[in-house]
């Protein structure tokens, strides 16, 4: 299954990509730094859609080495983005735990970690 893009479609896709870059930079630069981490951690579900799209892009073009390479790279980067975002979210939410909640969730010394 080969797919070919005509020149008009390719130019439209490049134009859309460039507009998305400018819009993303403009939106991110307007967010105060105190809200940046909560907003980015909240968008991890949307980043999961990127993983699905990258998997589809990789699987729907089995004859194209370029599409397979780009799709595989997109899957890797999107997965790193999602996992990193969730790690940041977990760390951020850990800062809001009270001292007593943190102590009760930690294993007691000498107990071997079992509760």
N, C-alpha and C positions, 0 to 999 in steps of 0.2 A: 504494500500500500504506500504509494508515494504521493506526497502533497507538494504542490508548487504554489508559491505566492507570486502574484503578478506585482508589477512595480507600484501600482496605486495602493494596493493593500499593504505592501511593505512600508511605503511612506506614511500611510495612515497609522500603522502600528508604531513606527518610530516616533511620530508626532505625539501619539497618545502617551508613550513612555516618557518622553521629555516633559510633557505637561504634568504627568504624575510626579516626576522628580521635583519640578518647581513647586507644585502644590504641597508635597510632603515637606520640603525644606521650609517653606513659608509657614506651614502649620506648626511644625516642631519648634521653630524659632520663636513663636509667640507663646509657647507654653512656659509658665514659670517653673524654675528648677525644682521647687518643692512639690509640684504636681507631676513632674515628668515620670518618676518611677511608678506611681500608682496607675497612671494612664497607660504606660507601656505594658505593665503587667496585666492590665485588663484587656489588652488587645491580643493576648496570646491565643485566644480561641480563634480569632480572625487569622492569625499566622498559621494556625493548623490547616486552614483552607489552602494556604500556599503549598503545604506539603502534599495535599491531595492533588492539587493542580500540577505540581511537578511530577508526581507519580504518573498521572494521566499523560502528561507531555512525553514522558520517557517511554511509556508502554504503547502509545498510539502510533509511534513512528519507528517500527522495528528495523526498517531498512536504512535509516539515516544515522550514520555515525555521529554527525554533529548534533542532531537532536537528542540522541541517547546520552552523549557526553554532557551537553548542557542540562538535560533533565536530571541526570544523576548528580551533577554539581548543585543544581537547585534544590534537590531533595536533601542533600547533605547540609547546605547552608540554612535552609528553612528549619530543619530539625535542630540544628545548633541554636537557632534563634528562639525556637519554642522552649527547648530545655533550659537555656540560659535565662529566659524570661521567667519561667516557673521557679528557678533557683533564686532569682532576685526577689520574686514575690514572697517566697518562703522566708527568706532572710528579713525582708521588710516587715512581714507580719510577726516574726519572732521578736522584733524590737518593741512590739506593743503588749507582749505578755508580761504579766506581773511576776514579781520575784517568787511568790508562793507557787504559782502555776508552773514556773520553770523548775523549781526544786522538786515538786511532786512528780514531774515527768522524767526526771533523771534517776537512773538506778542508784541505789544506796551502796556505799562502799562496803565490800565484803559479801554482798549478796549475789555476786556473779552475774548481775544484770537481769536475773529473773525476778518477776514480781509476784 
